[in-house]
Each structure stands twice: as C-alpha cells, then as structure tokens.
Amino acid sequence: LLVYPLKRVTEEIKFNLLFTKEQKKEYVYDLYEIRLRELVFIINNKKEGFIFFAADRYNSFVGKLKTEFPSDVNKKLRIKAAIKLLERLRDIYPANSLYWNKIQQTIDTTRSLI
C-alpha cells in the first residue's frame, strides 16, 4: 500500500513514453486488467479493510478509461467476463451489505464501458 504512489508514477512515466494512441490504449487496458486483479485478490483473500480503497481506485480508473479510451469489440468481451467475475465475488457477501454494495457499484461502473 505504501508503494502504490511509486507504482502510479512508474505507470504514468511508461504511459508518457508511448508514441501512438493505439499503444497508449493497449497499455491502459493492461492497467485496467491489473486494477481488476488487485480488486479480485483483495476480495478473494478477505482483505475487507482494503475493499473500499481498491474499489474506489478501480472505479476511478474505469471512469478515466471510459472517457479517454472507449472500448472496441475485443475489449467489450474482456469487460463482460470481468463483470461476471465481479458478480461472483459480490455474492460472497450478504446481499445489501456494505461490501456487497461496494462491489455492486464496481459492477455498475464496469458496465458503463460496454
């Protein structure tokens, strides 16, 4: 968690070193997959103290992705698979609990990419 700001700076530097919009789009979607895996890891390992932080970070990233790099058909298939995964993870928690609702918010945000 303490190294996260350094990680973000490194990602931003890598992004700025890319030349074409297509390279940047691919890199950003790779980062999307990383954010998703981080969230999945936290939920699978019952790290409830980090769910809100990770979900907010993920949602913020998805919002940026939506406005700057709209998804194409191939990306939409990956996004639909992510939604199904998030729905399964959401259902680990009791319906309408704090964690269930936060993950549902993440699902809704992810759906906006389709």
Steps between C-alpha positions, in 0.01 A plus 500: 500500500785738575664429165180575309589866427835387358321241290267769361793728411670211319181425307462865404860517375454186292177641357669826400778312324254335261464669163177397332145521632459127433806417714364719777158337474650151529712605797203656677291184448791297639491726805124443520567126521751564779248711696246223457745235622585716803133525591444128445800417719372720781151349487619139466736539793236665720702820540184694586699796630621567146183433299377859504841641409555249220145535365522880499835484322357255247186711444706813450720321249197367311358852480823625346508205264145566385562865417845469346507155336156363403490123470486307174338160440795298635524713811126469559532120518768537769283750685198267494716222646617740771139584587414132542804454724409802710142374535628168637729682742221737608286202594758385755354769724144526632266690269489874567789487748762775478742282303228360274387854417854623433567212263162561334604860444816367337291275275280792400805712422649218293176464304539860389793386283276283282 
